[in-house]
Amino acid sequence: MANKSPEELRQHLSKLVEQDRNACIAEIQQLCSAGDPAVIEPILASLVDAPSEVHDPASDAIVRKLRMPTVIPVLLHLMRDRSVVVRMLAARILADCHIEDAIPMLATAIQLHDPFIRAAVARALGKWGVMSSVAILIPAVVDHEPEVRKVVAKALRRLGEPRWQQWVVGVPDDFRRIGESGDKRLLPPLVKMLESGGPHARCLAAKALGFLGQTAAVPALVSALHAETPATRAAASEALGRLGDTQVMPNLLEMLNDERAEVRAAAIAALDRLDALHQQEERDQEKKK
């Protein structure tokens, strides 16, 4: 690497793959032995057109020789590469390298915008098997991308929480089952999703919060009554009805003036539910007198 630029090294290894695969693998192993994570990018780039039988020993060499926290930023960067082969190899290496000191970096990476990276990080954390990773994965189980949720649920199963894989199957109804879990650990990520997610994500979060049964979500749901999208306003109305806090009835009454019929219908249903609850509370109070 000292005598070649990354592009020159890529070209050199690419030619070597064509001419002598064993020599190419040996050189990759030697490059990795030097302990410089900078060699990973040209190595993976040289494997784009290589046969799959070269991928295994090359990946193994990186895992064995470069198992250090400084490889994590390099791998995360390569997961954005335009080549599917490079992205897949980087994700595979991440899953195999098991660098416990790098877990804080993965805790940040699992929140990145790219769903491929989020899924790769979740897969790695599950495979590494460090129990402290559960706290990182639980918020990710409400990811708005179905495939990411499924990977997270599988990772949690590997870490001793198998129930998530039963509930999360990659469909919108996942959020009903997630809410019905009653797991209080989900309250912060769901509230965050409701407050700052995209329109579809906000709707899913509102739905889950209604089933979660935590009245601490009420302020965020009341704010969501004024969301731009009618689906979110309707979901927030329905959720408030499920949570049973009669103090929000004035807020729901305002929703009866909403321009969209589905929002008005959700508000009416929520008010009916809360009114029935309010009447039951009054009857209970009378019995105590």
DOKOLZA-183364 format. One record per residue (C-alpha): x, y, z; residue in three letters. Coordinates in nm, 2 decimals, padded with zeros to 4 digits. Each point is the difference from the previous one (the first is absolute). Example, Ala and Ser with C-alpha at 12.3 -4.5 7.8 and 13.67 -1.06 7.14 Angstrom:
2
NODE      X      Y      Z nufi
NODE  01.23 -00.45  00.78  Ala
NODE  00.14  00.34 -00.07  Ser
END
This chain:
289
NODE      X      Y      Z nufi
NODE  00.00  00.00  00.00  Met
NODE  00.29  00.23  00.07  Ala
NODE  00.12 -00.01 -00.36  Asn
NODE -00.35  00.00 -00.17  Lys
NODE -00.30  00.23  00.01  Ser
NODE -00.33 -00.16  00.09  Pro
NODE -00.10  00.00 -00.37  Glu
NODE  00.33 -00.15 -00.10  Glu
NODE -00.04 -00.27  00.26  Leu
NODE -00.35 -00.08 -00.12  Arg
NODE  00.12 -00.03 -00.36  Gln
NODE  00.29 -00.22  00.11  His
NODE -00.22 -00.24  00.20  Leu
NODE -00.27 -00.01 -00.27  Ser
NODE  00.26 -00.12 -00.25  Lys
NODE  00.14 -00.24  00.25  Leu
NODE -00.34 -00.15  00.05  Val
NODE -00.02 -00.08 -00.37  Glu
NODE  00.35 -00.13 -00.02  Gln
NODE  00.06 -00.19  00.32  Asp
NODE -00.27 -00.02  00.26  Arg
NODE  00.22 -00.17  00.26  Asn
NODE  00.26  00.27 -00.04  Ala
NODE -00.27  00.27  00.03  Cys
NODE -00.12 -00.15  00.33  Ile
NODE  00.35 -00.03  00.13  Ala
NODE  00.06  00.37 -00.08  Glu
NODE -00.33  00.10  00.17  Ile
NODE  00.10 -00.19  00.31  Gln
NODE  00.34  00.18  00.00  Gln
NODE -00.16  00.34 -00.05  Leu
NODE -00.23 -00.06  00.30  Cys
NODE  00.29 -00.12  00.21  Ser
NODE  00.14  00.36 -00.01  Ala
NODE -00.30  00.11  00.21  Gly
NODE -00.11  00.29 -00.21  Asp
NODE -00.38  00.02 -00.04  Pro
NODE  00.05  00.22 -00.31  Ala
NODE  00.07 -00.31 -00.20  Val
NODE -00.36 -00.13  00.04  Ile
NODE -00.15  00.24 -00.26  Glu
NODE  00.23 -00.10 -00.29  Pro
NODE -00.01 -00.36  00.10  Ile
NODE -00.38 -00.01 -00.02  Leu
NODE -00.01  00.21 -00.31  Ala
NODE  00.23 -00.25 -00.17  Ser
NODE -00.24 -00.28  00.08  Leu
NODE -00.31  00.14 -00.18  Val
NODE  00.06 -00.22 -00.31  Asp
NODE  00.18 -00.28  00.19  Ala
NODE -00.16 -00.34  00.03  Pro
NODE -00.17 -00.07  00.33  Ser
NODE  00.27 -00.25  00.11  Glu
NODE  00.24  00.28  00.03  Val
NODE -00.24  00.20  00.23  His
NODE  00.02 -00.24  00.29  Asp
NODE  00.38 -00.01  00.06  Pro
NODE  00.03  00.38 -00.07  Ala
NODE -00.28  00.08  00.25  Ser
NODE  00.15 -00.25  00.25  Asp
NODE  00.34  00.17 -00.03  Ala
NODE -00.15  00.34  00.08  Ile
NODE -00.19 -00.14  00.30  Val
NODE  00.31 -00.18  00.14  Arg
NODE  00.26  00.26 -00.06  Lys
NODE -00.19  00.32  00.04  Leu
NODE -00.23 -00.06  00.30  Arg
NODE  00.03  00.34  00.14  Met
NODE -00.25  00.29  00.07  Pro
NODE  00.15  00.22 -00.27  Thr
NODE -00.13 -00.24 -00.27  Val
NODE -00.36  00.09  00.09  Ile
NODE -00.02  00.34 -00.16  Pro
NODE  00.16 -00.14 -00.31  Val
NODE -00.26 -00.28 -00.02  Leu
NODE -00.29  00.24  00.06  Leu
NODE  00.13  00.22 -00.28  His
NODE  00.03 -00.30 -00.24  Leu
NODE -00.36 -00.09  00.07  Met
NODE -00.09  00.31 -00.20  Arg
NODE  00.20 -00.11 -00.30  Asp
NODE -00.18 -00.02 -00.33  Arg
NODE  00.11 -00.36 -00.05  Ser
NODE -00.23 -00.26  00.16  Val
NODE  00.29 -00.23  00.03  Val
NODE  00.20  00.25  00.21  Val
NODE -00.30  00.08  00.22  Arg
NODE -00.07 -00.37  00.07  Met
NODE  00.36 -00.08  00.07  Leu
NODE  00.03  00.29  00.24  Ala
NODE -00.31 -00.11  00.18  Ala
NODE  00.12 -00.36  00.02  Arg
NODE  00.34  00.11  00.14  Ile
NODE -00.17  00.22  00.26  Leu
NODE -00.22 -00.30  00.12  Ala
NODE  00.31 -00.22  00.03  Asp
NODE  00.25  00.23  00.16  Cys
NODE -00.14  00.02  00.35  His
NODE  00.17  00.31  00.14  Ile
NODE -00.17  00.06  00.34  Glu
NODE  00.17  00.34  00.04  Asp
NODE -00.17  00.11 -00.32  Ala
NODE -00.36 -00.05  00.14  Ile
NODE -00.04  00.38  00.09  Pro
NODE  00.07  00.08 -00.37  Met
NODE -00.26 -00.25 -00.11  Leu
NODE -00.25  00.15  00.24  Ala
NODE  00.04  00.32 -00.20  Thr
NODE  00.00 -00.17 -00.34  Ala
NODE -00.32 -00.18  00.06  Ile
NODE -00.17  00.34 -00.01  Gln
NODE  00.14  00.10 -00.34  Leu
NODE -00.23  00.08 -00.29  His
NODE  00.11 -00.30 -00.22  Asp
NODE -00.22 -00.30  00.08  Pro
NODE  00.27 -00.24 -00.14  Phe
NODE  00.24  00.13  00.26  Ile
NODE -00.26 -00.02  00.28  Arg
NODE -00.07 -00.37 -00.09  Ala
NODE  00.36 -00.09 -00.03  Ala
NODE  00.08  00.15  00.34  Val
NODE -00.30 -00.18  00.16  Ala
NODE  00.12 -00.33 -00.15  Arg
NODE  00.35  00.06  00.13  Ala
NODE -00.11  00.08  00.35  Leu
NODE -00.21 -00.32  00.01  Gly
NODE  00.28 -00.21 -00.13  Lys
NODE  00.26  00.15  00.24  Trp
NODE -00.22 -00.11  00.29  Gly
NODE  00.08  00.27  00.25  Val
NODE -00.30  00.04  00.23  Met
NODE  00.04  00.37  00.04  Ser
NODE -00.10  00.03 -00.36  Ser
NODE -00.36 -00.07  00.09  Val
NODE -00.04  00.36  00.12  Ala
NODE  00.12  00.12 -00.35  Ile
NODE -00.23 -00.24 -00.19  Leu
NODE -00.32  00.06  00.19  Ile
NODE -00.06  00.35 -00.14  Pro
NODE  00.08 -00.13 -00.35  Ala
NODE -00.28 -00.26  00.02  Val
NODE -00.24  00.29 -00.10  Val
NODE  00.20  00.08 -00.31  Asp
NODE -00.24  00.12 -00.27  His
NODE  00.18 -00.22 -00.26  Glu
NODE -00.15 -00.36  00.01  Pro
NODE  00.32 -00.18 -00.09  Glu
NODE  00.20  00.19  00.27  Val
NODE -00.27 -00.09  00.26  Arg
NODE  00.03 -00.37 -00.09  Lys
NODE  00.38  00.00  00.02  Val
NODE -00.02  00.17  00.34  Val
NODE -00.26 -00.25  00.13  Ala
NODE  00.23 -00.29 -00.11  Lys
NODE  00.30  00.17  00.18  Ala
NODE -00.21  00.03  00.32  Leu
NODE -00.09 -00.36 -00.02  Arg
NODE  00.37 -00.09 -00.01  Arg
NODE  00.05  00.22  00.31  Leu
NODE -00.27 -00.18  00.20  Gly
NODE -00.32  00.19 -00.09  Glu
NODE -00.17 -00.24 -00.25  Pro
NODE -00.35  00.16  00.03  Arg
NODE  00.08  00.28 -00.24  Trp
NODE  00.05 -00.23 -00.29  Gln
NODE -00.35 -00.13  00.06  Gln
NODE -00.15  00.35 -00.01  Trp
NODE  00.21  00.16 -00.27  Val
NODE -00.06 -00.15 -00.34  Val
NODE  00.05  00.31 -00.22  Gly
NODE -00.36  00.12 -00.04  Val
NODE -00.17  00.32  00.13  Pro
NODE -00.19 -00.21  00.26  Asp
NODE  00.34 -00.06  00.17  Asp
NODE -00.07  00.33  00.18  Phe
NODE -00.32 -00.12  00.16  Arg
NODE  00.18 -00.31  00.13  Arg
NODE  00.30  00.21  00.11  Ile
NODE -00.23  00.23  00.19  Gly
NODE -00.19 -00.29  00.15  Glu
NODE  00.33 -00.13  00.15  Ser
NODE -00.04  00.28  00.26  Gly
NODE  00.38  00.03  00.01  Asp
NODE  00.08  00.33  00.16  Lys
NODE  00.34  00.01 -00.17  Arg
NODE -00.18  00.08 -00.33  Leu
NODE -00.16  00.32  00.13  Leu
NODE  00.30  00.23 -00.07  Pro
NODE  00.07 -00.12 -00.36  Pro
NODE -00.37  00.00 -00.09  Leu
NODE -00.05  00.36  00.13  Val
NODE  00.31  00.10 -00.19  Lys
NODE -00.13 -00.16 -00.31  Met
NODE -00.34  00.17  00.05  Leu
NODE  00.16  00.34  00.04  Glu
NODE  00.27 -00.01 -00.27  Ser
NODE -00.06 -00.28 -00.24  Gly
NODE -00.14  00.02 -00.35  Gly
NODE -00.38 -00.01 -00.06  Pro
NODE -00.03 -00.38 -00.02  His
NODE  00.23 -00.05  00.30  Ala
NODE -00.20  00.24  00.21  Arg
NODE -00.32 -00.18 -00.08  Cys
NODE  00.16 -00.34  00.10  Leu
NODE  00.13  00.15  00.32  Ala
NODE -00.33  00.14  00.10  Ala
NODE -00.17 -00.33 -00.05  Lys
NODE  00.26 -00.18  00.21  Ala
NODE -00.02  00.26  00.28  Leu
NODE -00.38 -00.06  00.02  Gly
NODE  00.05 -00.37  00.07  Phe
NODE  00.31  00.05  00.22  Leu
NODE -00.22  00.14  00.28  Gly
NODE  00.24  00.26  00.14  Gln
NODE -00.17  00.33  00.08  Thr
NODE  00.33  00.17 -00.01  Ala
NODE -00.05  00.00 -00.38  Ala
NODE -00.31  00.22  00.03  Val
NODE  00.18  00.34 -00.06  Pro
NODE  00.17 -00.12 -00.31  Ala
NODE -00.33 -00.15 -00.13  Leu
NODE -00.18  00.33  00.07  Val
NODE  00.26  00.18 -00.20  Ser
NODE -00.04 -00.25 -00.29  Ala
NODE -00.37  00.10 -00.02  Leu
NODE  00.13  00.30 -00.20  His
NODE  00.22 -00.21 -00.23  Ala
NODE  00.00  00.09 -00.37  Glu
NODE -00.12 -00.34 -00.12  Thr
NODE -00.35 -00.11  00.08  Pro
NODE  00.11 -00.36  00.05  Ala
NODE  00.22  00.11  00.29  Thr
NODE -00.28  00.22  00.15  Arg
NODE -00.24 -00.29 -00.02  Ala
NODE  00.26 -00.25  00.15  Ala
NODE  00.07  00.25  00.29  Ala
NODE -00.37  00.04  00.07  Ser
NODE -00.05 -00.38  00.01  Glu
NODE  00.30 -00.04  00.23  Ala
NODE -00.12  00.26  00.24  Leu
NODE -00.34 -00.18  00.02  Gly
NODE  00.19 -00.32  00.09  Arg
NODE  00.21  00.15  00.27  Leu
NODE -00.31  00.10  00.20  Gly
NODE  00.11  00.35  00.12  Asp
NODE -00.34  00.18  00.01  Thr
NODE  00.18  00.34  00.03  Gln
NODE  00.08 -00.01 -00.37  Val
NODE -00.38  00.01 -00.09  Met
NODE  00.01  00.37 -00.07  Pro
NODE  00.29 -00.05 -00.25  Asn
NODE -00.20 -00.28 -00.17  Leu
NODE -00.31  00.22 -00.02  Leu
NODE  00.20  00.25 -00.20  Glu
NODE  00.08 -00.28 -00.25  Met
NODE -00.37 -00.02 -00.09  Leu
NODE  00.06  00.31 -00.21  Asn
NODE  00.28 -00.17 -00.20  Asp
NODE -00.03  00.03 -00.37  Glu
NODE  00.05 -00.37 -00.05  Arg
NODE -00.28 -00.25  00.06  Ala
NODE  00.24 -00.28  00.12  Glu
NODE  00.14  00.23  00.27  Val
NODE -00.34  00.10  00.12  Arg
NODE -00.11 -00.36  00.01  Ala
NODE  00.31 -00.10  00.21  Ala
NODE -00.07  00.29  00.24  Ala
NODE -00.36 -00.11  00.04  Ile
NODE  00.10 -00.35  00.07  Ala
NODE  00.26  00.12  00.25  Ala
NODE -00.25  00.23  00.17  Leu
NODE -00.25 -00.29  00.03  Asp
NODE  00.26 -00.22  00.16  Arg
NODE  00.11  00.27  00.25  Leu
NODE -00.36  00.10  00.07  Asp
NODE -00.08 -00.36  00.09  Ala
NODE  00.30 -00.01  00.23  Leu
NODE -00.10  00.33  00.16  His
NODE -00.35 -00.13  00.07  Gln
NODE  00.15 -00.31  00.15  Gln
NODE  00.22  00.20  00.22  Glu
NODE -00.30  00.21  00.12  Glu
NODE -00.19 -00.32  00.08  Arg
NODE  00.30 -00.14  00.20  Asp
NODE  00.01  00.33  00.19  Gln
NODE -00.37 -00.02  00.09  Glu
NODE  00.05 -00.36  00.13  Lys
NODE  00.27  00.12  00.23  Lys
NODE -00.23  00.26  00.16  Lys
END
